[in-house]
């Protein structure tokens, strides 16, 4: 049976080594800029107040600071506007799946190897983001060089491998003095006077002023400005790396700072330095995660980028499926092409509420159930060191060990997540599946994760209008950019009618990451990147 899927516009670009080289070039440029800044600023352009303060006898300066009742790290306020201009920033903007963690770790290694760098700090928004960084850098630099600086309450949740192999401290006095890399959350490192304690106990870094020579920020566009301010005095050089198309730092409505429409402390902190003369900013032009068929959808979430390519080429990713009913087989075969798939299912029972659609979630469960029953495997072309195919094809199916789930079922609102979790638990029990075979999660908590196939309900399903929640494109971007092989989005018929009739809404709120046009236009642009088809529920359900 052939289903009449729409054909999205073809988006071509560079692949394999040609695409991978684009990120490599930007990474080398970032390394060169980091070295240049660590070598030291041109003191001829230094503010007079800062130069005089730097040349002042340290003991005399400390006594003067104490007499004035000022915190050690607040001494930069002698000429705050001038001093801020002498802080420098490196910003690497990445699309989802661009391999930013690899670049971040490369920059950290370059920094600690530099003769004018004593130690660096790395901050992230959540504890979960710090764990793989700490483990990977420990493996690279050695246990004595890396310390995970965590809140005492977070120790119970540490993965066993991290607890066993990484040096962990919960207070400044527990940080080993020889440590070169301290990894923490902005909340922990930003505790009042925490950086002053680091300066007292560890001493100044090579710059002679701050406890760290470089402050690295992972997923920089996830951290709001008011939180980043609390850690910004850790170093004069900041390096931010992250995805600019993800969820905004906090859900916000009207600007709470009504006296100044141009100021919003809840915005992502790098947006304050977009046009700053001391900010070096570049885009990583290539993504590693998606299949080639997904590239058109990826580009919809980064419309202002001049170039966005993907390493995977035609035929590099695939889905092998056993015998299935005709309509179900056609759906999964389309998912396996790598082209994002939107199936609008007609004839379902009415939902209890517009945004909590249990019948549609049961349809998703039925499609997944039939896939596991038939047997399937994801296929992936192996690459050499330059990202060119070797000719070897790797296969992964249910039961094969992996850090990433085969299938992730993502939902947004609380009750919908409960329905998804119930469905996944039934599927695990019925087919004897592992957690790595299938999982359910909220979209918000799934940022930074990767899986083989994503199954999700479209955020506009059942909506009667556009609102701040269903038009938060960071949430939709996270949903659409997790998969390495395929994306299956489900909805009831009516998305086009909604976009035709819904009242217009404004575009991106001030200071949010990314560049979004008006919601109706953006939603339409995203839908155009899907292969769409409308089916009857009787053709896809395996149970009543």
C-alpha positions as CSV (number, residue, x, y, z in Angstrom):
1,X,0.0,0.0,0.0
2,X,1.3,3.4,-0.9
3,X,0.3,6.4,1.1
4,X,0.2,9.8,-0.6
5,X,2.8,11.6,1.5
6,X,3.5,15.2,0.5
7,X,7.0,15.8,-0.6
8,X,8.8,18.6,1.3
9,X,11.3,20.9,-0.6
10,X,14.6,19.3,-1.1
11,X,17.4,20.9,0.9
12,X,20.9,19.9,-0.2
13,X,24.3,20.8,1.1
14,X,27.7,19.4,1.9
15,X,28.1,16.0,3.6
16,X,30.7,13.8,5.1
17,X,34.3,15.2,5.3
18,X,33.3,18.4,3.4
19,X,30.7,19.2,6.0
20,X,32.7,18.1,9.0
21,X,35.6,20.3,7.9
22,X,33.3,23.3,8.4
23,X,33.1,22.8,12.1
24,X,36.8,21.9,12.3
25,X,37.7,25.3,10.7
26,X,35.6,27.2,13.2
27,X,37.0,25.2,16.1
28,X,40.5,26.1,15.0
29,X,39.6,29.7,14.8
30,X,38.1,29.6,18.3
31,X,41.3,28.0,19.6
32,X,43.4,30.7,18.0
33,X,41.2,33.4,19.5
34,X,41.4,31.8,23.0
35,X,45.2,31.6,22.8
36,X,45.4,35.2,21.7
37,X,43.3,36.4,24.6
38,X,45.2,34.3,27.1
39,X,48.4,35.8,25.8
40,X,47.1,39.0,27.3
41,X,45.3,42.2,26.2
42,X,47.1,45.2,24.8
43,X,47.8,47.3,28.0
44,X,48.0,50.4,25.9
45,X,44.2,50.4,25.6
46,X,43.7,49.6,29.3
47,X,41.6,52.0,31.4
48,X,43.8,54.3,33.5
49,X,42.0,53.3,36.8
50,X,42.5,49.6,36.0
51,X,46.2,50.1,35.1
52,X,46.9,52.0,38.3
53,X,45.1,49.4,40.3
54,X,46.9,46.5,38.7
55,X,50.3,48.1,39.4
56,X,49.4,48.9,43.0
57,X,51.2,47.0,45.8
58,X,48.9,43.9,46.5
59,X,49.0,44.4,50.3
60,X,48.2,48.1,50.0
61,X,45.4,47.3,47.6
62,X,44.0,44.7,50.0
63,X,44.0,47.1,52.9
64,X,42.3,49.8,50.9
65,X,39.7,47.3,49.8
66,X,39.0,46.2,53.3
67,X,38.8,49.8,54.6
68,X,36.2,50.6,51.9
69,X,34.2,47.4,52.9
70,X,34.3,46.0,49.3
71,X,34.3,42.4,48.3
72,X,37.5,41.4,46.6
73,X,35.8,40.5,43.4
74,X,33.9,43.8,43.4
75,X,37.0,45.9,43.0
76,X,36.3,46.0,39.3
77,X,33.7,48.7,40.1
78,X,36.4,51.4,40.3
79,X,35.4,52.2,36.8
80,X,32.8,49.6,36.0
81,X,31.9,50.7,32.5
82,X,35.5,50.8,31.4
83,X,36.4,47.6,33.1
84,X,33.5,45.7,31.6
85,X,34.9,46.7,28.2
86,X,38.1,44.8,29.0
87,X,36.3,41.6,29.6
88,X,36.3,39.4,26.5
89,X,33.9,36.8,25.2
90,X,34.1,33.9,22.8
91,X,30.7,32.7,21.7
92,X,30.2,29.6,19.6
93,X,26.6,29.2,18.4
94,X,25.7,25.6,17.6
95,X,22.6,24.0,16.1
96,X,21.3,20.9,17.9
97,X,23.6,17.9,17.3
98,X,26.5,20.0,16.1
99,X,29.1,18.3,18.3
100,X,29.5,21.4,20.5
101,X,30.6,19.3,23.5
102,X,33.6,18.0,21.6
103,X,34.6,21.6,20.7
104,X,34.0,22.8,24.3
105,X,36.3,20.0,25.7
106,X,38.9,20.9,23.0
107,X,38.9,24.5,24.2
108,X,39.2,23.6,27.8
109,X,42.2,21.3,27.1
110,X,43.8,24.2,25.1
111,X,43.2,26.6,28.0
112,X,44.7,24.5,30.8
113,X,47.8,23.7,28.6
114,X,48.5,27.4,28.1
115,X,51.3,28.8,30.1
116,X,49.3,31.8,31.2
117,X,46.3,29.8,32.5
118,X,46.3,28.3,36.0
119,X,42.7,27.1,36.3
120,X,39.4,27.4,34.6
121,X,35.7,27.0,35.6
122,X,32.9,25.4,33.6
123,X,29.3,26.2,34.5
124,X,26.1,24.7,33.2
125,X,22.4,25.2,34.1
126,X,21.6,21.7,35.5
127,X,23.5,19.1,37.5
128,X,22.8,16.5,34.8
129,X,24.7,18.6,32.2
130,X,27.9,18.7,34.4
131,X,28.2,14.9,34.9
132,X,29.3,13.8,31.4
133,X,31.6,16.8,31.1
134,X,33.3,16.0,34.4
135,X,33.7,12.3,33.4
136,X,35.0,13.0,29.9
137,X,37.5,15.7,31.1
138,X,38.7,13.4,33.9
139,X,39.4,10.7,31.4
140,X,41.3,13.2,29.2
141,X,43.1,15.4,31.8
142,X,43.4,13.0,34.7
143,X,41.5,12.8,38.0
144,X,43.9,15.2,39.8
145,X,43.1,18.0,37.3
146,X,39.3,18.0,37.4
147,X,36.9,18.6,40.2
148,X,33.1,18.4,40.1
149,X,31.9,21.2,42.5
150,X,28.4,20.1,43.5
151,X,25.7,20.8,46.0
152,X,25.6,18.3,48.8
153,X,22.0,17.5,48.0
154,X,22.9,16.5,44.5
155,X,25.4,13.8,45.5
156,X,22.7,11.1,45.9
157,X,21.8,11.5,42.2
158,X,25.4,11.2,40.9
159,X,25.7,8.3,38.4
160,X,27.9,5.5,39.8
161,X,30.6,6.0,37.2
162,X,30.9,9.7,38.0
163,X,31.0,9.1,41.7
164,X,33.7,6.4,41.3
165,X,36.0,8.2,38.8
166,X,35.6,11.9,39.4
167,X,36.9,14.1,42.2
168,X,33.9,15.7,43.9
169,X,33.8,18.6,46.3
170,X,30.8,20.2,48.0
171,X,32.7,23.2,49.6
172,X,35.6,25.4,48.4
173,X,37.9,24.0,51.0
174,X,37.5,20.5,49.5
175,X,38.7,21.5,46.1
176,X,42.2,20.2,45.6
177,X,44.7,23.1,45.2
178,X,46.3,21.5,42.2
179,X,43.0,21.2,40.4
180,X,42.9,22.9,36.9
181,X,39.2,22.5,36.0
182,X,36.3,23.1,38.3
183,X,32.9,22.1,36.9
184,X,29.7,23.4,38.6
185,X,26.2,24.8,38.0
186,X,25.5,28.5,37.9
187,X,23.4,28.1,41.0
188,X,26.2,26.4,43.1
189,X,29.1,28.7,41.9
190,X,26.9,31.7,42.1
191,X,26.1,31.4,45.8
192,X,26.8,34.7,47.6
193,X,30.6,35.1,48.3
194,X,31.3,31.6,46.8
195,X,33.8,33.1,44.3
196,X,35.5,35.1,47.1
197,X,36.0,31.8,49.0
198,X,37.6,30.3,45.9
199,X,39.9,33.3,45.6
200,X,40.9,33.0,49.3
201,X,41.5,29.3,49.3
202,X,42.9,28.7,45.8
203,X,44.5,32.0,45.3
204,X,44.3,34.2,42.1
205,X,44.6,32.5,38.8
206,X,47.4,33.5,36.4
207,X,45.8,36.8,35.7
208,X,46.5,37.8,39.3
209,X,42.9,39.1,39.9
210,X,40.2,36.5,39.6
211,X,40.1,32.8,40.9
212,X,39.9,31.6,37.3
213,X,41.5,32.6,34.0
214,X,38.6,31.4,31.8
215,X,34.9,30.9,32.6
216,X,33.4,28.3,30.2
217,X,29.6,28.2,29.9
218,X,28.0,25.0,28.5
219,X,24.6,25.5,26.9
220,X,25.1,29.2,27.3
221,X,21.8,30.3,25.7
222,X,20.0,28.3,28.4
223,X,21.2,30.5,31.2
224,X,19.4,33.7,32.0
225,X,21.3,36.9,32.5
226,X,20.4,37.4,36.1
227,X,21.9,34.0,37.0
228,X,25.0,34.5,34.8
229,X,25.7,37.8,36.5
230,X,26.4,35.9,39.8
231,X,29.3,33.9,38.3
232,X,30.6,36.4,35.7
233,X,33.3,37.7,38.0
234,X,35.0,34.2,38.1
235,X,37.2,35.3,35.1
236,X,37.8,38.1,32.7
237,X,37.5,35.8,29.7
238,X,34.2,34.0,29.1
239,X,33.7,31.2,26.5
240,X,30.0,30.4,25.8
241,X,29.0,27.4,23.7
242,X,25.5,26.2,23.1
243,X,22.4,25.8,21.0
244,X,20.7,29.1,20.1
245,X,17.5,27.4,19.0
246,X,16.5,25.6,22.2
247,X,14.0,26.6,25.0
248,X,14.4,30.1,26.4
249,X,15.9,30.3,29.9
250,X,12.6,30.8,31.6
251,X,9.0,30.9,30.6
252,X,8.1,34.6,30.7
253,X,5.1,36.6,29.6
254,X,5.2,40.4,29.7
255,X,8.6,42.0,30.5
256,X,8.6,42.3,34.3
257,X,10.9,45.3,34.0
258,X,8.3,47.6,32.6
259,X,10.3,50.8,33.2
260,X,12.8,49.7,30.5
261,X,11.4,47.7,27.6
262,X,15.0,47.1,26.4
263,X,16.0,45.3,29.5
264,X,15.0,41.8,30.5
265,X,17.1,39.9,33.1
266,X,15.4,36.6,32.1
267,X,16.9,36.6,28.6
268,X,19.8,34.3,27.7
269,X,22.9,36.2,28.8
270,X,24.9,36.0,25.5
271,X,22.2,38.1,23.8
272,X,23.5,41.1,25.7
273,X,26.8,41.0,23.8
274,X,25.6,40.3,20.2
275,X,27.1,43.6,18.9
276,X,29.8,44.0,21.5
277,X,33.3,44.9,20.2
278,X,35.0,42.5,22.7
279,X,32.9,39.5,21.7
280,X,34.2,37.0,19.1
281,X,31.2,35.0,17.8
282,X,30.9,32.3,15.2
283,X,28.4,29.6,14.1
284,X,29.3,26.0,13.8
285,X,28.0,25.3,10.3
286,X,27.4,21.5,10.5
287,X,25.3,19.1,12.5
288,X,26.3,15.5,13.1
289,X,23.1,14.1,14.6
290,X,20.4,14.0,11.9
291,X,19.8,11.9,8.9
292,X,20.1,13.9,5.6
293,X,16.3,14.0,5.2
294,X,16.0,16.1,8.4
295,X,18.3,18.9,7.2
296,X,15.4,20.9,5.8
297,X,13.6,20.8,9.2
298,X,16.8,21.7,11.1
299,X,17.2,24.7,8.9
300,X,13.7,26.0,9.7
301,X,14.9,26.4,13.3
302,X,18.0,28.4,12.4
303,X,16.7,30.7,9.6
304,X,19.3,33.4,10.0
305,X,22.3,31.1,9.5
306,X,24.0,31.5,6.2
307,X,25.1,27.8,6.1
308,X,23.9,24.6,7.8
309,X,25.1,21.2,6.5
310,X,24.9,17.7,8.0
311,X,27.6,15.0,8.0
312,X,25.2,12.2,7.1
313,X,24.7,11.8,3.4
314,X,22.0,10.0,1.3
315,X,21.7,6.4,2.4
316,X,23.8,6.7,5.6
317,X,20.9,6.1,8.0
318,X,18.0,3.7,7.6
319,X,15.3,1.6,9.2
320,X,14.9,-2.1,8.5
321,X,11.4,-3.3,9.3
322,X,9.7,-6.7,9.3
323,X,6.2,-7.5,8.0
324,X,3.6,-5.0,8.9
325,X,0.0,-4.1,7.8
326,X,0.2,-2.0,4.6
327,X,-0.6,1.4,6.1
328,X,1.6,0.9,9.1
329,X,4.4,-0.3,6.9
330,X,4.1,2.7,4.7
331,X,4.3,5.0,7.7
332,X,7.4,3.4,9.2
333,X,9.1,3.1,5.8
334,X,8.6,6.9,5.4
335,X,10.1,7.5,8.8
336,X,13.1,5.4,7.8
337,X,13.8,7.6,4.8
338,X,14.9,10.3,7.3
339,X,12.3,12.8,6.1
340,X,10.3,14.1,9.0
341,X,6.9,12.4,9.1
342,X,3.6,14.0,10.1
343,X,0.6,11.6,10.2
344,X,-2.8,13.2,10.7
345,X,-5.2,10.4,12.0
346,X,-8.9,10.8,11.4
347,X,-11.7,8.8,13.0
348,X,-10.4,8.7,16.6
349,X,-12.6,9.1,19.6
350,X,-13.0,12.6,21.0
351,X,-10.4,13.5,23.6
352,X,-11.3,14.4,27.2
353,X,-9.6,17.8,26.7
354,X,-8.1,19.5,23.7
355,X,-4.5,19.4,24.9
356,X,-4.7,15.9,26.6
357,X,-5.4,13.6,23.8
358,X,-5.4,10.0,25.1
359,X,-6.9,8.4,21.9
360,X,-4.1,10.0,19.9
361,X,-1.5,8.8,22.4
362,X,-3.0,5.3,22.1
363,X,-2.6,5.5,18.4
364,X,1.1,6.3,18.9
365,X,1.4,3.3,21.2
366,X,-0.3,1.1,18.6
367,X,2.1,2.1,15.8
368,X,5.1,1.5,18.1
369,X,3.7,-1.8,19.3
370,X,3.4,-3.1,15.8
371,X,7.0,-2.0,15.0
372,X,8.4,-3.9,17.9
373,X,6.2,-6.9,17.1
374,X,7.5,-7.0,13.5
375,X,11.1,-6.5,14.5
376,X,13.3,-3.7,13.3
377,X,16.8,-2.3,13.3
378,X,18.4,1.1,12.8
379,X,21.2,1.1,10.2
380,X,24.1,3.6,10.3
381,X,27.0,4.1,8.0
382,X,30.4,3.9,9.7
383,X,32.8,6.8,9.1
384,X,36.5,7.1,9.1
385,X,38.4,9.8,11.0
386,X,37.5,12.4,8.4
387,X,33.8,11.5,8.4
388,X,33.8,9.7,5.1
389,X,31.9,6.4,4.8
390,X,34.0,3.3,5.2
391,X,31.5,1.0,3.6
392,X,30.6,-0.7,6.9
393,X,27.0,-0.6,8.0
394,X,26.2,-0.8,11.7
395,X,22.9,-2.2,12.9
396,X,21.1,-1.7,16.2
397,X,17.8,-3.3,17.3
398,X,15.9,-3.9,20.5
399,X,18.1,-5.3,23.3
400,X,21.3,-4.0,21.9
401,X,23.2,-1.9,24.5
402,X,23.5,1.8,24.0
403,X,23.6,5.1,25.9
404,X,20.8,6.5,23.7
405,X,17.3,5.2,23.4
406,X,16.1,3.5,20.3
407,X,12.7,5.3,20.6
408,X,11.8,8.3,22.7
409,X,8.1,9.3,23.2
410,X,8.1,13.0,24.0
411,X,5.2,15.0,25.4
412,X,4.7,18.5,26.7
413,X,2.0,19.0,29.3
414,X,2.0,17.0,32.5
415,X,-1.0,14.7,31.9
416,X,0.1,14.0,28.4
417,X,3.5,12.9,29.8
418,X,1.7,10.6,32.2
419,X,-0.2,9.0,29.3
420,X,3.1,8.6,27.4
421,X,4.8,7.0,30.4
422,X,1.9,4.5,30.9
423,X,2.1,3.6,27.2
424,X,5.8,3.0,27.4
425,X,5.5,0.9,30.5
426,X,2.9,-1.3,28.7
427,X,5.2,-1.7,25.7
428,X,8.2,-2.6,27.8
429,X,6.2,-5.3,29.6
430,X,4.5,-6.7,26.5
431,X,7.8,-6.9,24.5
432,X,10.3,-7.4,27.3
433,X,12.1,-4.2,26.4
434,X,14.9,-2.4,28.1
435,X,14.9,1.3,29.2
436,X,17.4,1.9,26.4
437,X,14.9,0.5,23.9
438,X,12.1,3.0,24.6
439,X,11.5,5.8,27.1
440,X,9.0,8.6,27.7
441,X,10.0,12.1,28.8
442,X,8.9,15.7,28.9
443,X,10.3,17.8,26.1
444,X,11.8,20.3,28.6
445,X,13.8,17.7,30.5
446,X,15.0,16.1,27.3
447,X,17.2,18.9,26.1
448,X,20.6,17.7,25.2
449,X,19.5,14.1,24.8
450,X,19.7,11.9,21.6
451,X,17.7,8.9,20.4
452,X,17.1,6.9,17.3
453,X,13.5,7.6,16.5
454,X,11.3,10.3,18.1
455,X,7.5,9.9,18.4
456,X,5.6,13.0,19.5
457,X,2.2,14.7,19.4
458,X,2.3,18.0,17.5
459,X,2.0,20.9,20.0
460,X,-0.9,22.5,17.9
461,X,-3.0,19.3,18.1
462,X,-6.4,20.1,19.5
463,X,-5.5,23.8,19.9
464,X,-8.2,26.4,19.3
465,X,-5.7,29.2,18.9
466,X,-2.0,30.2,19.1
467,X,-0.6,30.9,22.6
468,X,2.7,31.4,24.3
469,X,3.0,27.7,25.1
470,X,2.2,26.1,21.8
471,X,4.2,28.8,19.9
472,X,7.3,28.4,22.0
473,X,9.5,27.3,19.2
474,X,12.3,26.3,21.4
475,X,10.1,23.5,22.7
476,X,9.2,22.4,19.2
477,X,12.9,22.6,18.2
478,X,13.9,20.3,21.0
479,X,11.2,17.8,20.0
480,X,12.2,17.9,16.3
481,X,16.0,17.7,16.7
482,X,16.6,14.7,19.1
483,X,16.5,11.9,16.5
484,X,19.4,10.4,14.5
485,X,17.2,8.4,12.2
486,X,13.5,9.4,12.2
487,X,10.8,11.7,13.5
488,X,7.2,10.6,13.7
489,X,4.8,13.4,14.6
490,X,1.1,12.7,15.1
491,X,-1.9,15.0,15.1
492,X,-5.6,15.1,14.3
493,X,-6.7,16.8,11.1
494,X,-7.1,20.5,11.3
495,X,-3.6,22.1,11.7
496,X,-3.9,24.0,8.4
497,X,-7.4,25.3,9.4
498,X,-6.1,26.5,12.7
499,X,-3.2,28.4,11.1
500,X,-5.6,29.9,8.6
501,X,-8.1,31.1,11.2
502,X,-6.1,31.8,14.4
503,X,-5.5,35.5,15.3
504,X,-2.0,36.6,14.6
505,X,0.5,36.8,17.5
506,X,3.8,38.6,17.8
507,X,7.1,36.9,17.1
508,X,10.1,36.2,19.3
509,X,9.9,38.0,22.7
510,X,12.8,40.4,23.3
511,X,16.0,38.6,24.2
512,X,14.9,35.0,23.7
513,X,17.4,32.8,21.8
514,X,17.0,32.4,18.1
515,X,15.2,34.4,15.4
516,X,11.5,33.6,15.0
517,X,9.1,35.2,12.6
518,X,5.4,35.5,13.5
519,X,4.0,32.2,14.9
520,X,1.6,31.5,12.0
521,X,4.4,31.9,9.4
522,X,6.9,30.0,11.5
523,X,4.5,27.1,12.1
524,X,3.7,26.9,8.4
525,X,7.4,26.9,7.5
526,X,8.1,24.1,9.9
527,X,5.1,22.0,8.6
528,X,6.4,22.4,5.0
529,X,9.5,20.5,6.0
530,X,7.5,17.4,6.9
531,X,6.2,14.6,4.6
532,X,2.5,14.7,5.6
533,X,-0.3,12.2,5.1
534,X,-3.9,11.8,6.4
535,X,-5.0,8.2,7.4
536,X,-8.1,6.6,8.9
537,X,-7.6,5.3,12.5
538,X,-8.9,1.8,11.4
539,X,-5.8,1.4,9.1
540,X,-3.2,2.0,11.9
541,X,-4.7,0.8,15.1
542,X,-3.8,-2.7,16.3
543,X,-6.4,-2.7,19.1
544,X,-9.7,-1.0,19.8
